[in-house]
Amino acid sequence: MSKVKINIDGQEVLAERGQTILEAAKKVGIDIPTLCQDDKLLPFGACRTCLVEVEGAKGPLPACATLVDEGMLVRTDTEEVRSLTELSLGLLVSDHYGDCLAPCTL
């Protein structure tokens, strides 16, 4: 596979073409929160907790389902990203009352 250079939070990252932003970030120790990502499944971005800002994109993108591209500039820790992650988590647990017996099967 060919390599592409991207920038994540000011850090230059050499990623493999075909990798997702999430995979490239994990490889260099950059943590992007995610709930629905599972290596046994195809990425689909359902939980929206891994949203990131990509320069030139019209809005936030799910890191688990967005493929890297040469010269991509990614920001994972902006005020907007943190706010959207918090909102996503809030929506996911909005109808969960936490009154289940451990271990929770939700």
Secondary structure in CASP SS format (residue, H / E / C, confidence):
PFRMAT SS
TARGET T0000
AUTHOR 0000-0000-0000
METHOD secondary structure of the structure
MODEL  1
M C 1.00
S C 1.00
K E 1.00
V E 1.00
K E 1.00
I E 1.00
N E 1.00
I E 1.00
D C 1.00
G C 1.00
Q E 1.00
E E 1.00
V E 1.00
L E 1.00
A E 1.00
E E 1.00
R C 1.00
G C 1.00
Q C 1.00
T E 1.00
I H 1.00
L H 1.00
E H 1.00
A H 1.00
A H 1.00
K H 1.00
K H 1.00
V C 1.00
G C 1.00
I C 1.00
D C 1.00
I C 1.00
P C 1.00
T C 1.00
L C 1.00
C C 1.00
Q C 1.00
D C 1.00
D C 1.00
K C 1.00
L C 1.00
L C 1.00
P C 1.00
F C 1.00
G C 1.00
A C 1.00
C C 1.00
R C 1.00
T C 1.00
C C 1.00
L E 1.00
V E 1.00
E E 1.00
V E 1.00
E C 1.00
G C 1.00
A C 1.00
K C 1.00
G C 1.00
P C 1.00
L E 1.00
P E 1.00
A C 1.00
C C 1.00
A C 1.00
T C 1.00
L E 1.00
V C 1.00
D C 1.00
E C 1.00
G C 1.00
M C 1.00
L E 1.00
V E 1.00
R E 1.00
T C 1.00
D C 1.00
T C 1.00
E H 1.00
E H 1.00
V H 1.00
R H 1.00
S H 1.00
L H 1.00
T H 1.00
E H 1.00
L H 1.00
S H 1.00
L H 1.00
G H 1.00
L H 1.00
L H 1.00
V H 1.00
S C 1.00
D C 1.00
H C 1.00
Y C 1.00
G C 1.00
D C 1.00
C C 1.00
L C 1.00
A C 1.00
P C 1.00
C C 1.00
T C 1.00
L C 1.00
END
